[in-house]
Amino acid sequence: MSDSAASIVLNRNLMSKLTSFLAAFLVTLLISTGQAGAENAVPAKLSAQDKADLEQVRQYFHSLKTLRGRFLQAASNGSVASGKIYLSRPGRLRFEYDPPTPILMVADGIFLIYVDKDLKQITHILLGSTPIGVLVQDEVKLSGDITVTRISRTPGVLRVTLKDTDEPEKGSITLAFSRAPFALRKWTVVDARNIATDVTLSGIETDITLDKELFIFREESLKKEF
């Protein structure tokens, strides 16, 4: 394999490592393994309040144009990582893990590009085929391909649990929003191996100007690191 290998097809070893890290960013719902038909995505019975809250979630993502901040990722298997997150809607994301985690992920509007500096591998996944793609598209829909399976509330916090409608065995994602102001603060993914990953956001800034270069992946820029 060349030092700058790029592949759309994930081999078994890379899929295992991808699942561990991408779980934190919704992609687990697409690529994690599981027994087909193991369970169904049972839709939550929505009250009038539930429908109003889901509309607020939809409007939040619709109005969110740019975001910058930090994340802390902690999994039930004991792994912990942190880094920086950048978002520019529609279609663009960047996740920079802090050392020693050797991971970089860039969504350029077409692909989610996963870079593992230790394995010296670059993998392209079509952004539109991932739940991440749903959250950065022009119009966010919480129906159809995605099923809302649970809505819960505690003082000041709204939690919405989602599953892939066609392949619910792949896992679930629970988004947690603060009420005042209404904003995404945390998400928890439970993957097909029943590993739960919490991602907590901090230092969030929105509606700021971000350098377009953050969302352009240039393979040659990593050659020195490879």
Phi, psi and omega in degrees: 000135181289162182296339183237046184295137176231132184212142176271336180270124183272128174280170189298317180294317181292323179299320180299315181289322177300317182301320182299318185267320184287344177307322183295342184236039169076342186292340176308323181298340181262317193248350181290155185266157179184175180274117181301137178078010183294332180200168179248155174273094184278117182295142174291146173279112190270126173277174176300322178294320178300314181297322178294320179293320178295325176294323177294321176298313180299316180294326178300310180293325179296322182275345181282116182258311178224155180208144175215139179180199179237159176227150172239123184248125179225128182249156181291349175273004176100351182283142180226138177209163179215171179172195181248145177236138176229141179220137173220107182273143003270148162087356189236131181217155173213129177239114179252111177281141175288149173302146011268006179292121189269038189246140170225136175230132180227126172257119187257013183101339178239310182244151160265116186256119184253123183243123174247107185289331178289314179281349182058047182232143176235126184234134179253128175237132179301122184299323182293345180264006182245152174301332174301321178300324179298319185285343180247009176282168184302315182239113181278127179241131179254048180201179179075252181292338180246136178247129173279114184259342181198142172230129179224158183223139167231166182308116177083000185224136173246132178238132181233123181257132184236149172224157172292125186298315185277332183227067184293340181294347182284343177137187180220160176229130176247118179266133180245126182242137170283154183271323185223098359281162178286117184199150175289125182242334187197153167219153178232126177250133170248115186270183184295341179267008181066027173269124180265133179237120177262135174234118181249129180267147178212160178058035187284132172240139180233164179053048179243165177274126179244142178296126180299337180296337179300332187251015175248118181265124177242112185300324183294337182290344181260358185299324179294323179288329179283000000 
